[in-house]
Amino acid sequence: MKWVEKKWVSVSLLWIAALGIWQLGAAIYGPDVIPGPWATLKGGRELVSDGTLMQYIGISFYRVLVGWVLGSLLAVPVGLIIGKVNIIRIFAEPFLNFIRFIPPIAFITLFLVWFGIGEQSKIALIMYATFFIVVLNTLTGVMSVEEDKIRSARSMGASEWQILLHVIVPATTPYIFTGIRLAMGTSYMAIIGAEMIASNEGVGYLIWNSRLFFRTDWIFVGLFCLGFMGFFTDRLFGWFGRRVLYRYGVVSVAARKR
Amino acid sequence: MSTLASQSQHTIQIEKLRKSYSEQTAGDVHYIIKDVNLVIKGGEFFVLLGPSGCGKSTLLNMIAGFVSKSGGNLKVDNVEIDRPGRDRAVVFQQADSSLFPWLTVRENVEFGLRMKKTPKAERRKISDRYIGLVGLNGHEEKFPKELSGGMKQRVQLARVLANDPAILLMDEPFGALDAMTRRTMQKELVNIWRETHKTVIFVTHDIQEALLLGERIGIMSVGPSSNITDIYDNALPFPRDVASPEFYSLYNQIQGHFEE
């Protein structure tokens, strides 16, 4: 049974099994409750042909990307400062641990009031979803830099600024990377919530709006798009991490065994 | 004048040095080390020997400038020490926690020079020299995780030597190595010391190691309020022979301190 252990064999078997169960479910419960693979594909073709699907994917992706990048850019220096400066940490830590339990979705109405119904409120929401995860990871990274590293840099004549730049930042890189990667997941969750409530385009809007026409096949299309968007951006980011940040010890969950 | 000049060769002067982590200054204060007096001449190989928890690392960290003193004087060339400096290099016990894993061997060795903004060509020349001195030729582009424990300690040694410090502070640097690697490293350290004329303060709890390396061996008492109780001169010629009767008798003398 050696051939089962080959990766392409096991993966294809898994996919065939999944499609089979899905089709079975569709056959039992009917296409309105569970649209089968074929019905979903047809629904997807419909959405692709009039251009809405690509447009929705584009807009959702754009929102996530902008909010996630901006949020991370803001969070990394904040995390570094909080981790490095004791006095700031004493004040900031309880606050961070309080606010991180408030999910982004809970802020939607407030963000609409504060930032308007345009793109800003959605991007602000993604930034919020990104910010705290990245700050906390960065902070944890800074706290776990070994004292010996800082001491040895200091006795080799490094200034405090050089220590931050040449010791703390590289030592913290794996933590920052993990934080940013996790934040991508929460960003997708947040944007779908936001698009369901306050948008008229995007994948979240598609999923939510399809209920009006009882197009469960379109909902399935939306779910698949989300899965693939997340999967591919995560893979891309993980690949980037392994390639570019190899020396900083960034490892990927998906990294293959050697 | 000549005596003054020879005295200022990176002499370390320690007078009534104390360290306590408690806030109170009077009454029943718990001292880690108390009233340590010591003078270490420039170019000397001095070993601090004592059991675990006797405060020898604390003393070393104070000389390094990592730990502040609670009383007394601690001077190098008549200048009070209150912070780490390029003149006092530290070789840590754990290479894994002190080397920079994201830098190659060469980049680790060049770290101090890069902080000083030494031009690249010169950095390369210096790192080549010290990588050669510690016997790591051919491993320049490797990362620390690709090296063995002994090789990592060589990197640490090359890394501090590249900054041309006057004083080398070594905190049980070979404690985590296997016996055979340790023996090789001890021999090579002696060679490097004789070649570079650095002042070395070497902390260990291993009597044999102390006797193999030190010109003088300071015995530290068990804490709290520990102190340097005795200093042994060890004039045996290098390389030292563990099996020689002189070595053996000195070994027994020192061991006597720790048996009571």
Interface residues (C-beta under 8 A of the other chain):
Chain A: E146 E147 D148 K149 R151 S152 A153 R154 S155 M156 G157 A158 S159 Q162 H166 V167 P170 A171 T173 R247 Y248 G249
Chain B: A64 G65 F66 P84 G85 R86 R88 A89 V90 F92 Q94 S97 S98 F100 P101 W102 L103 F111 G112 R114 M115 K116 F143 R159 V160 N163
